[in-house]
Amino acid sequence: MFEYLKIAWRNLWRSKRRTLITVASIFLGVILCTLMASMQEGVYAKMIDNAVRFYSGYIQLQDTAYWDHKSINNTMAWSDPLYNKVKETHGVKSVTPRLESFSLMSNGDKTKGGAFIGIDPEKENAISNLSHWVKKGEYLNSNDDGILLAVNLAKYLGVGLGDTVVMISQGYHGASAAGLFPVRGILEFPSPTMNSFGAYAEISHAQQFFTANNRITSLVIMVDEYDQVNHIQRNIKSQIGDAYTVMNWEELQPELVQMIESDRGGGVIMKAILYLLIGFGILSTIIMMLSERRREMGVMIAVGMQKAKLSLILFYETILIGILGVIAGFAISIPLIYILIQNPIPLSDKIAEAYIEFGLEPIIYFDASLPVFTDQVLIVFIITLIISIYPVLNVARLKLSKALRS
């Protein structure tokens, strides 16, 4: 076997141009597939990160009735022992309480509805880094009676820093909820949908507004490791029993999961087409190589070389070419992807507008998770392995008289 590998390796470099053309086709295939997979997974990861950090968290703890009927009446009482128990669960990074409901926001003759979220400013900032997105004004502090308003809502209502927004909603158990809130800061998020989301207030003032003293709609939980979400969710459930509902981000945002899965299905079709083109590109170079060496193969068989041994040498040649192309593609794709991660590609003009219309940030992000590299390398190598059967079949059908006259 070693002798055949040695002969196959020497044969590759008898025609360097031909070998390099074949290696280049495999190399480019690995690069293109890796870039496509990295871009796809990078965009998904950013969408999930935005949704998790700005809204749902990785896990939420709620009253058992809240998810089916998102009403201020289905809130739960704040409990220090419950908070501490969740916070001390292994793998939990941070926990924050929220009180969320819908409210009409008005200024003059302009009125618009949006989410009204009561937060603990310090704990919330540890989860969502909310203070980073205050583009005008200042972040809320403890016991602040003002609000942070999303930029598109502020523009629509025509309010700026220091202006007062009238809030009207339904309070706890049918109580009337109305209040005046000065604008402390204007929020501008990277996600277009969040810029029309609503307003944030300090949680004690939100509780007072809704007449829901010491009540919250959820405990929002962030974890250290994304892949440990389900494990941590089970641990929290086992500690608190059935008194509360514990949901992960996939359960909280099924629309996002469905959108990602449907888009991933379209990506599979696109990658299948790309793999098909790569396969035909590799096959065409192998056919060219065999065509050029037909007379050579005929002479070798004529002087006593067995077809089985010749087939094995050609098989090894194809495999070696595949290995060279895959290794080269893998080696170049790693620094290339990491450069793109550090420098995501901003979109402009009509493409950016289309992204914004779909609620997406108009920037292409990239991902460097291990499957992005290994999956493409493995698939392209398998394609090369399948194509390597062709030289074996070609030699088996080779007619000596025709080969010698070619």
C-alpha positions as CSV (number, residue, x, y, z in Angstrom):
1,M,0.0,0.0,0.0
2,F,2.8,2.4,0.9
3,E,4.5,1.8,-2.4
4,Y,1.3,2.6,-4.3
5,L,0.8,5.8,-2.3
6,K,4.4,6.7,-3.1
7,I,3.9,6.2,-6.9
8,A,0.6,8.1,-6.7
9,W,2.3,11.0,-5.0
10,R,5.0,11.1,-7.7
11,N,2.5,10.9,-10.5
12,L,0.7,14.0,-9.2
13,W,3.8,16.2,-9.7
14,R,4.6,14.9,-13.1
15,S,2.1,17.4,-14.3
16,K,2.0,20.2,-11.8
17,R,-0.4,22.4,-13.7
18,R,-3.0,19.7,-14.0
19,T,-2.7,18.8,-10.3
20,L,-2.8,22.4,-9.2
21,I,-5.9,23.1,-11.3
22,T,-7.7,20.1,-9.6
23,V,-6.5,21.1,-6.1
24,A,-7.6,24.7,-6.8
25,S,-11.2,23.6,-7.6
26,I,-11.4,21.7,-4.3
27,F,-9.8,24.5,-2.4
28,L,-12.3,27.1,-3.8
29,G,-15.2,24.8,-3.1
30,V,-14.2,24.5,0.6
31,I,-13.7,28.3,0.9
32,L,-17.1,29.1,-0.8
33,C,-19.0,26.5,1.3
34,T,-17.3,27.7,4.5
35,L,-18.1,31.4,3.8
36,M,-21.7,30.6,3.1
37,A,-22.2,28.5,6.2
38,S,-20.3,31.1,8.4
39,M,-22.4,33.9,7.0
40,Q,-25.7,32.0,7.5
41,E,-24.9,30.9,11.1
42,G,-23.5,34.4,11.9
43,V,-26.7,36.1,10.9
44,Y,-28.8,33.6,12.9
45,A,-26.5,34.0,16.0
46,K,-26.9,37.8,15.9
47,M,-30.7,37.5,15.5
48,I,-30.8,35.2,18.5
49,D,-28.4,37.3,20.6
50,N,-30.4,40.5,19.9
51,A,-33.7,38.8,20.7
52,V,-32.3,37.2,23.9
53,R,-30.5,40.2,25.2
54,F,-33.0,42.9,24.4
55,Y,-36.1,41.0,25.3
56,S,-36.6,37.4,26.3
57,G,-33.4,36.3,28.0
58,Y,-32.3,32.7,27.6
59,I,-34.8,31.5,30.2
60,Q,-37.8,33.1,31.8
61,L,-39.6,32.2,35.0
62,Q,-43.3,33.2,34.9
63,D,-46.7,32.6,36.6
64,T,-48.2,29.4,35.3
65,A,-51.1,31.4,33.7
66,Y,-49.1,34.2,32.2
67,W,-47.8,32.6,28.9
68,D,-51.3,31.6,27.7
69,H,-52.9,34.9,28.8
70,K,-50.4,37.7,28.9
71,S,-52.3,39.9,31.3
72,I,-51.2,42.1,34.1
73,N,-53.6,40.1,36.2
74,N,-51.4,37.0,35.7
75,T,-48.3,38.4,37.4
76,M,-46.5,36.8,40.3
77,A,-45.4,38.2,43.7
78,W,-41.7,39.2,44.0
79,S,-39.9,36.8,46.3
80,D,-36.3,37.3,47.6
81,P,-35.9,33.5,48.4
82,L,-37.1,32.6,44.8
83,Y,-34.7,35.2,43.3
84,N,-31.8,33.9,45.3
85,K,-32.6,30.3,44.5
86,V,-32.6,31.0,40.7
87,K,-29.5,33.3,40.9
88,E,-27.5,30.6,42.7
89,T,-28.3,27.9,40.2
90,H,-25.1,26.6,38.6
91,G,-24.6,28.2,35.2
92,V,-26.9,31.2,35.7
93,K,-25.0,34.4,34.9
94,S,-27.6,37.1,35.9
95,V,-31.2,37.5,36.8
96,T,-33.5,40.5,36.6
97,P,-37.2,41.1,37.3
98,R,-39.5,42.7,34.8
99,L,-43.1,44.0,34.8
100,E,-44.4,44.1,31.2
101,S,-47.7,45.3,29.8
102,F,-49.2,47.3,27.0
103,S,-49.8,51.0,27.2
104,L,-51.0,53.9,25.0
105,M,-48.4,56.7,24.9
106,S,-49.5,60.2,24.1
107,N,-48.2,63.6,23.5
108,G,-50.5,66.3,22.2
109,D,-52.6,64.9,19.4
110,K,-50.2,62.0,18.7
111,T,-50.9,58.6,20.4
112,K,-49.3,55.2,19.8
113,G,-49.3,51.9,21.6
114,G,-46.2,50.0,22.7
115,A,-44.7,47.9,25.4
116,F,-44.3,49.5,28.9
117,I,-41.6,47.6,30.8
118,G,-40.7,48.1,34.4
119,I,-37.0,47.1,35.1
120,D,-34.4,47.1,37.8
121,P,-31.9,49.5,36.1
122,E,-28.8,47.9,37.6
123,K,-29.8,44.2,37.1
124,E,-31.3,44.9,33.6
125,N,-28.1,46.6,32.5
126,A,-26.1,43.4,33.5
127,I,-28.3,41.4,31.1
128,S,-29.1,43.6,28.1
129,N,-26.4,46.4,28.5
130,L,-29.4,48.7,28.0
131,S,-27.4,51.8,29.0
132,H,-25.2,51.3,26.0
133,W,-28.1,52.1,23.7
134,V,-29.0,55.4,25.3
135,K,-28.1,57.8,22.4
136,K,-29.5,60.9,24.0
137,G,-30.0,61.7,27.7
138,E,-29.1,59.4,30.5
139,Y,-29.8,55.9,31.8
140,L,-32.3,55.3,34.6
141,N,-31.1,55.2,38.2
142,S,-32.7,53.6,41.2
143,N,-36.1,55.1,42.0
144,D,-36.1,57.3,38.9
145,D,-39.6,58.5,37.9
146,G,-38.7,58.9,34.2
147,I,-38.7,56.6,31.2
148,L,-36.4,55.5,28.4
149,L,-38.2,55.8,25.0
150,A,-37.4,54.0,21.8
151,V,-36.2,56.4,19.1
152,N,-39.0,55.7,16.5
153,L,-41.7,56.2,19.2
154,A,-40.0,59.5,20.3
155,K,-40.0,60.7,16.7
156,Y,-43.6,59.8,16.1
157,L,-44.8,61.4,19.3
158,G,-42.6,64.4,18.8
159,V,-41.0,64.3,22.2
160,G,-37.4,64.9,23.3
161,L,-35.5,64.9,26.5
162,G,-37.4,66.4,29.4
163,D,-40.8,66.2,27.6
164,T,-43.6,64.5,29.3
165,V,-45.4,61.4,27.9
166,V,-48.9,60.5,29.0
167,M,-49.3,56.8,29.7
168,I,-52.8,55.1,29.7
169,S,-53.4,51.4,30.3
170,Q,-55.3,48.9,32.4
171,G,-53.9,48.2,35.8
172,Y,-53.9,45.1,38.1
173,H,-57.4,43.6,38.5
174,G,-59.1,46.2,36.3
175,A,-57.7,49.3,38.0
176,S,-57.4,52.3,35.9
177,A,-53.7,53.1,35.0
178,A,-52.7,56.6,34.0
179,G,-49.6,58.7,34.6
180,L,-47.2,61.3,33.4
181,F,-43.6,60.2,32.7
182,P,-40.7,62.6,31.8
183,V,-38.4,61.3,29.1
184,R,-34.9,60.7,30.6
185,G,-33.3,59.1,27.6
186,I,-33.8,58.1,23.9
187,L,-32.9,54.5,23.0
188,E,-31.5,53.5,19.6
189,F,-31.0,49.8,19.1
190,P,-29.1,48.1,16.2
191,S,-32.3,46.1,15.5
192,P,-34.9,48.2,13.6
193,T,-37.9,46.4,15.3
194,M,-36.6,47.3,18.7
195,N,-36.6,51.0,17.9
196,S,-40.4,51.0,17.9
197,F,-40.7,48.6,20.8
198,G,-41.9,50.9,23.6
199,A,-40.6,52.4,26.9
200,Y,-38.7,51.3,30.0
201,A,-39.4,52.6,33.5
202,E,-37.9,51.9,36.9
203,I,-39.9,48.9,38.2
204,S,-41.3,50.4,41.4
205,H,-42.8,53.2,39.4
206,A,-44.2,50.8,36.9
207,Q,-45.7,48.8,39.7
208,Q,-47.3,51.9,41.1
209,F,-48.6,52.9,37.6
210,F,-50.3,49.5,37.2
211,T,-51.4,49.3,40.8
212,A,-49.4,46.0,41.0
213,N,-47.3,46.6,44.1
214,N,-44.5,44.0,44.6
215,R,-45.6,42.1,41.5
216,I,-43.6,41.1,38.4
217,T,-44.5,39.3,35.1
218,S,-41.2,37.4,34.9
219,L,-37.7,36.7,36.1
220,V,-35.4,37.0,33.0
221,I,-32.3,34.7,33.2
222,M,-29.0,34.8,31.3
223,V,-26.6,31.9,31.3
224,D,-22.9,31.5,31.0
225,E,-23.0,28.9,28.2
226,Y,-25.6,28.9,25.4
227,D,-25.4,25.1,24.9
228,Q,-26.3,24.6,28.6
229,V,-29.7,26.4,28.4
230,N,-31.8,23.2,28.5
231,H,-29.7,21.7,31.3
232,I,-30.0,24.9,33.4
233,Q,-33.8,25.1,32.6
234,R,-34.2,21.5,34.0
235,N,-32.2,22.4,37.1
236,I,-34.4,25.4,37.9
237,K,-37.6,23.4,37.4
238,S,-36.4,20.7,39.7
239,Q,-35.7,23.3,42.4
240,I,-38.9,25.4,42.3
241,G,-41.4,22.6,41.4
242,D,-44.6,23.3,39.5
243,A,-45.5,26.6,41.1
244,Y,-44.0,28.5,38.2
245,T,-43.5,28.1,34.4
246,V,-39.9,27.9,33.3
247,M,-39.4,28.5,29.5
248,N,-36.3,28.8,27.3
249,W,-35.8,31.3,24.5
250,E,-37.0,28.8,21.8
251,E,-40.3,28.4,23.6
252,L,-40.6,32.1,24.2
253,Q,-39.9,33.1,20.6
254,P,-41.3,30.3,18.4
255,E,-41.6,32.7,15.5
256,L,-37.9,33.4,15.5
257,V,-37.1,29.7,15.6
258,Q,-39.5,29.0,12.8
259,M,-38.0,31.8,10.7
260,I,-34.5,30.5,11.2
261,E,-35.4,26.9,10.4
262,S,-37.3,27.9,7.2
263,D,-34.3,30.1,6.1
264,R,-31.9,27.3,7.0
265,G,-33.9,24.9,4.8
266,G,-33.5,27.4,1.9
267,G,-29.8,27.5,2.7
268,V,-29.5,23.7,2.5
269,I,-30.9,23.9,-1.1
270,M,-28.4,26.7,-2.0
271,K,-25.5,24.7,-0.5
272,A,-26.7,21.5,-2.3
273,I,-26.5,23.4,-5.6
274,L,-23.1,24.8,-4.7
275,Y,-21.9,21.3,-3.7
276,L,-23.2,20.0,-7.0
277,L,-21.3,22.6,-9.0
278,I,-18.2,21.8,-7.0
279,G,-18.6,18.1,-7.7
280,F,-18.9,18.6,-11.4
281,G,-15.9,20.9,-11.3
282,I,-13.8,18.3,-9.6
283,L,-15.1,15.6,-11.9
284,S,-14.4,17.6,-15.1
285,T,-10.7,18.0,-14.0
286,I,-10.5,14.3,-13.2
287,I,-11.9,13.4,-16.7
288,M,-9.4,15.8,-18.3
289,M,-6.6,14.1,-16.3
290,L,-7.6,10.6,-17.4
291,S,-8.1,11.7,-21.0
292,E,-4.6,13.1,-21.2
293,R,-3.1,9.9,-19.7
294,R,-5.1,7.4,-21.7
295,R,-2.1,6.4,-23.8
296,E,0.1,6.3,-20.7
297,M,-2.3,3.9,-19.0
298,G,-2.5,1.7,-22.1
299,V,1.3,1.4,-22.2
300,M,1.5,0.5,-18.5
301,I,-1.1,-2.3,-19.0
302,A,0.7,-3.5,-22.1
303,V,4.0,-3.9,-20.3
304,G,2.3,-6.0,-17.5
305,M,0.7,-3.6,-15.0
306,Q,-2.5,-5.2,-13.7
307,K,-5.7,-3.1,-14.1
308,A,-6.5,-3.5,-10.4
309,K,-3.1,-2.0,-9.3
310,L,-3.4,0.8,-11.8
311,S,-6.9,1.5,-10.6
312,L,-5.6,1.6,-7.0
313,I,-2.9,4.1,-7.9
314,L,-5.4,6.4,-9.7
315,F,-7.7,6.1,-6.7
316,Y,-4.9,7.2,-4.4
317,E,-4.0,10.1,-6.7
318,T,-7.6,11.4,-6.5
319,I,-7.7,11.0,-2.8
320,L,-4.4,12.8,-2.3
321,I,-5.6,15.6,-4.5
322,G,-8.8,15.8,-2.4
323,I,-6.8,15.9,0.8
324,L,-4.5,18.7,-0.5
325,G,-7.5,20.8,-1.6
326,V,-9.4,20.3,1.6
327,I,-6.4,21.1,3.9
328,A,-5.6,24.2,1.8
329,G,-9.2,25.4,2.0
330,F,-9.4,24.7,5.7
331,A,-6.1,26.5,6.4
332,I,-7.1,29.6,4.5
333,S,-10.8,29.7,5.6
334,I,-9.9,30.0,9.3
335,P,-8.0,33.3,9.2
336,L,-10.4,34.6,6.5
337,I,-13.5,33.9,8.7
338,Y,-11.9,35.4,11.8
339,I,-11.1,38.6,9.8
340,L,-14.7,38.8,8.7
341,I,-15.9,38.3,12.3
342,Q,-13.8,41.2,13.4
343,N,-15.0,43.3,10.4
344,P,-18.7,42.5,9.6
345,I,-19.9,43.7,6.3
346,P,-22.4,46.6,6.4
347,L,-25.1,46.7,3.7
348,S,-26.2,49.8,1.9
349,D,-28.9,51.2,-0.4
350,K,-31.8,48.9,-1.4
351,I,-30.4,45.7,0.2
352,A,-30.1,47.5,3.6
353,E,-33.7,48.8,3.2
354,A,-34.9,45.2,2.5
355,Y,-33.2,43.9,5.7
356,I,-34.7,46.7,7.8
357,E,-38.2,46.0,6.4
358,F,-37.8,42.4,7.6
359,G,-36.7,43.7,11.0
360,L,-33.1,42.7,10.6
361,E,-29.9,44.6,11.2
362,P,-28.4,45.6,7.8
363,I,-25.0,44.1,8.6
364,I,-23.7,40.6,7.6
365,Y,-22.1,38.8,10.5
366,F,-20.0,35.7,10.4
367,D,-19.7,32.8,12.8
368,A,-16.7,30.6,13.7
369,S,-18.2,27.7,15.4
370,L,-16.5,24.3,14.7
371,P,-19.2,22.8,12.5
372,V,-18.9,25.8,10.1
373,F,-15.4,24.5,9.2
374,T,-15.6,20.7,9.8
375,D,-19.0,20.2,8.0
376,Q,-17.8,21.8,4.8
377,V,-14.4,20.0,4.8
378,L,-16.1,16.7,5.4
379,I,-18.8,17.1,2.7
380,V,-16.3,18.3,0.1
381,F,-14.0,15.4,0.9
382,I,-16.8,12.9,0.6
383,I,-17.7,14.4,-2.8
384,T,-14.0,13.9,-3.8
385,L,-14.1,10.3,-2.4
386,I,-17.2,9.5,-4.5
387,I,-15.6,11.0,-7.6
388,S,-12.5,8.9,-7.0
389,I,-14.6,5.9,-8.0
390,Y,-14.7,7.2,-11.6
391,P,-11.0,6.6,-12.4
392,V,-11.4,3.0,-11.1
393,L,-14.3,2.4,-13.4
394,N,-12.5,4.1,-16.3
395,V,-9.6,1.8,-16.0
396,A,-11.8,-1.3,-15.7
397,R,-13.5,-0.3,-19.1
398,L,-10.2,0.7,-20.8
399,K,-9.6,-1.1,-24.1
400,L,-5.9,-1.6,-24.7
401,S,-6.0,-1.2,-28.5
402,K,-7.8,2.1,-28.4
403,A,-5.7,3.4,-25.5
404,L,-2.5,2.7,-27.4
405,R,-3.7,4.5,-30.5
406,S,-5.1,7.5,-28.6
